[in-house]
């Protein structure tokens, strides 16, 4: 790939990762965990392209050449059947690392019950807890994040903090997960050019004197109606056949992103 194509590909990838990051951060997927999953995916795809003709087994050296990973790393992932491994502590968001350590460390819990800690000060305090388990992130930042997640309760003077005895319902992550699943399925279809029958993006200019809600409903209704009517398009009246194929149709209507000056 020449330099201009490489630059274009990397810019497109950066745009894709910008969007992906906005979905993964609320799902508590860290960059290090994403890298683990990505390496397994690269090796799995590389293996499909570099199998030995005689045995059908993955060719470790060829996969390493394709992916840029070391042969030892490739061999480890192949031996694990392309699994990316269990979630390890270093791949968890820092605030959750602190929270888990608070509940499990003998220093910060007693008889399995997390201690109420001074917010700042020497051992044993929330500040020392963060210093031990959050790395270089200030304890006030970790505390604010745990508050946002509704995992801790502060005293009235905000000088002592404890884990909530009654856990609040965790933030609903179904929207992000649904978006991620839709995007993964859509990209899988889009990447197989031999199967793509229609690929089109349309920009629709709407007059300023028409309300956004009207335009939104008009477009959404037509797209929904089209998708709902597609099964009838291929139905054969009075004929039954065991030979069938399938079409996957993805519909997405979005409002234009406002441009920043």
C-alpha positions in Angstrom: 0.0 0.0 0.0 1.4 3.4 -1.0 1.8 6.2 1.5 -1.3 8.2 0.4 -3.5 5.1 0.6 -2.0 4.2 4.0 -2.7 7.7 5.3 -6.3 7.6 4.0 -6.8 4.2 5.6 -5.4 5.4 8.9 -7.6 8.5 8.9 -10.6 6.4 8.2 -9.6 4.0 10.9 -9.1 6.9 13.3 -12.6 8.1 12.6 -14.0 4.6 13.1 -12.2 4.3 16.4 -13.4 7.7 17.6 -17.0 6.4 17.2 -16.1 3.1 18.7 -14.5 4.7 21.7 -17.7 6.7 22.4 -19.5 3.3 22.6 -16.9 1.3 24.5 -16.1 3.8 27.3 -19.7 3.5 28.7 -19.3 -0.3 28.4 -16.1 -0.2 30.6 -14.0 -1.5 27.7 -10.5 0.0 28.1 -7.9 0.5 25.3 -5.7 -2.3 26.8 -8.6 -4.7 26.7 -9.5 -3.6 23.2 -5.9 -4.3 22.2 -6.2 -7.8 23.6 -9.3 -8.5 21.6 -7.9 -6.9 18.5 -4.8 -9.1 18.6 -6.9 -12.3 18.8 -9.1 -11.1 15.9 -6.0 -10.3 13.8 -4.5 -13.7 14.4 -7.9 -15.5 13.8 -8.3 -13.7 10.4 -4.6 -14.2 9.6 -5.0 -17.9 10.2 -7.9 -18.1 7.8 -5.7 -16.6 5.1 -2.5 -18.6 5.9 -3.6 -22.2 6.6 -1.2 -24.9 5.5 -2.6 -26.8 2.5 -1.4 -30.2 3.7 -2.8 -30.2 7.3 -5.1 -27.2 7.4 -3.4 -26.1 10.6 -2.5 -22.4 11.1 0.9 -21.5 9.8 2.4 -19.6 12.7 5.2 -17.8 10.8 2.9 -16.7 8.0 0.3 -15.3 10.5 3.1 -13.4 12.2 4.3 -12.0 8.9 0.7 -10.9 8.0 -0.1 -9.3 11.4 3.2 -8.0 12.6 3.0 -9.9 15.8 5.8 -12.1 17.1 5.6 -15.9 16.5 5.4 -16.5 20.3 2.4 -14.2 20.6 0.7 -15.8 17.6 1.4 -19.3 18.9 -0.1 -18.4 22.3 -3.3 -17.0 20.7 -3.7 -20.0 18.3 -3.1 -22.4 21.2 -5.9 -20.6 23.1 -8.2 -21.2 20.2 -8.2 -17.5 19.4 -9.7 -16.6 22.7 -8.6 -13.2 24.1 -8.4 -14.4 27.7 -10.2 -13.5 30.9 -10.6 -9.9 32.0 -7.6 -9.0 34.1 -7.3 -6.3 36.7 -5.0 -4.1 34.6 -7.6 -4.0 31.8 -10.3 -2.7 34.1 -11.1 1.1 34.4 -9.1 2.6 37.2 -12.1 3.6 39.3 -13.4 0.0 39.2 -9.9 -1.3 40.1 -10.0 0.8 43.3 -13.5 -0.3 44.1 -12.7 -4.0 43.7 -9.6 -3.7 45.8 -11.5 -1.9 48.5 -13.9 -4.8 48.8 -11.2 -7.6 48.7 -8.0 -6.2 50.2 -7.5 -7.2 53.9 -6.1 -3.7 54.5 -9.3 -1.9 53.5 -11.9 -4.4 54.6 -12.6 -6.4 57.7 -14.2 -9.8 57.8 -15.3 -9.3 54.2 -16.9 -5.9 54.8 -15.3 -2.8 53.3 -14.2 -0.1 55.8 -15.5 3.4 55.9 -12.4 5.5 55.0 -11.1 9.0 55.6 -11.1 10.7 52.2 -7.5 12.0 52.5 -4.6 11.3 54.8 -2.1 8.6 55.5 -2.9 4.9 55.8 -5.6 3.7 56.0 -7.6 6.2 53.8 -9.3 6.5 50.5 -6.2 8.5 49.3 -3.8 5.6 50.2 -6.2 3.1 48.6 -6.1 5.1 45.3 -2.3 5.5 45.6 -1.9 1.8 45.8 -4.4 0.7 43.2 -5.1 3.6 40.8 -1.6 4.5 39.8 -1.0 8.2 39.0 -4.7 9.2 39.0 -5.5 11.6 41.9 -7.9 10.2 44.5 -10.3 13.1 44.1 -10.8 12.1 40.4 -11.4 8.5 41.4 -13.9 9.5 44.1 -15.8 11.7 41.7 -16.1 8.8 39.2 -17.3 6.4 41.9 -19.8 9.0 43.0 -21.0 9.3 39.4 -21.5 5.5 39.3 -23.4 5.7 42.6 -21.1 3.1 44.2 -20.0 5.2 47.3 -21.6 7.4 49.9 -19.9 10.5 51.4 -20.5 11.9 54.9 -22.1 15.3 55.3 -18.7 16.9 55.8 -17.4 14.9 52.8 -14.4 13.8 54.9 -15.3 10.1 55.1 -16.5 7.7 52.4 -18.0 4.3 52.4 -19.4 1.8 49.9 -23.1 1.9 49.6 -24.8 -0.8 51.6 -27.7 -0.9 49.2 -26.5 -1.0 45.6 -28.2 1.3 43.2 -29.3 -0.1 39.8 -26.3 0.2 37.5 -26.6 2.5 34.6 -28.5 1.0 31.7 -25.9 0.0 29.0 -28.4 -1.6 26.7 -28.3 1.3 24.2 -24.5 1.1 23.8 -24.5 -2.7 23.6 -27.3 -2.6 21.0 -25.4 0.0 18.9 -22.2 -2.1 19.1 -24.0 -5.3 18.0 -25.7 -3.5 15.1 -22.4 -1.9 14.0 -20.6 -5.2 14.1 -23.2 -7.0 12.1 -23.4 -4.2 9.6 -19.6 -4.0 9.1 -19.4 -7.8 8.7 -21.9 -7.6 5.8 -20.3 -4.5 4.3 -16.8 -6.0 4.4 -17.8 -8.9 2.1 -18.0 -7.1 -1.2 -19.2 -10.2 -3.1 -22.4 -10.3 -1.0 -23.3 -6.6 -1.1 -26.1 -6.0 -3.5 -26.9 -2.4 -2.7 -24.6 0.2 -1.1 -25.8 3.7 -1.0 -25.7 6.8 1.1 -28.1 9.6 0.4 -28.0 13.2 1.8 -31.4 14.8 1.9 -31.8 18.6 2.0 -34.8 19.6 4.1 -36.3 23.1 3.7 -35.8 25.3 6.8 -39.5 26.2 7.1 -40.4 22.5 7.7 -40.1 21.2 11.2 -37.4 18.6 12.0 -40.1 16.3 13.5 -42.1 16.3 10.3 -39.0 15.4 8.2 -37.9 12.8 10.7 -41.3 11.1 10.7 -41.8 11.3 7.0 -38.5 9.6 6.2 -38.7 7.1 9.1 -42.2 6.0 8.0 -41.2 5.5 4.4 -38.0 3.6 5.3 -39.9 1.4 7.8 -42.7 0.8 5.2 -40.1 -0.2 2.6 -38.4 -2.7 4.9 -41.7 -4.2 6.1 -42.9 -4.7 2.5 -39.7 -6.5 1.3 -40.7 -10.0 2.4 -43.9 -9.6 0.2 -41.7 -8.7 -2.7 -40.1 -12.1 -2.8 -43.1 -14.2 -1.8 -44.3 -16.7 -4.4 -48.0 -17.2 -4.2 -49.1 -20.8 -4.5 -45.6 -22.1 -4.7 -43.6 -23.9 -2.1 -39.9 -24.6 -2.5 -37.2 -25.9 -0.2 -34.5 -23.9 -2.0 -34.3 -20.4 -0.5 -31.8 -17.7 0.0 -31.9 -14.7 2.3 -31.3 -11.0 2.1 -30.1 -8.9 5.0 -31.4 -5.3 4.9 -30.1 -2.6 7.2 -32.0 0.7 7.6 -30.5 3.7 9.3 -31.8 7.3 9.1 -29.8 10.0 11.0 -30.1 13.7 11.5 -27.2 15.7 9.9 -24.5 16.5 12.4 -24.2 20.2 13.1 -20.9 21.6 11.8 -18.7 23.5 14.2 -17.3 26.8 13.1 
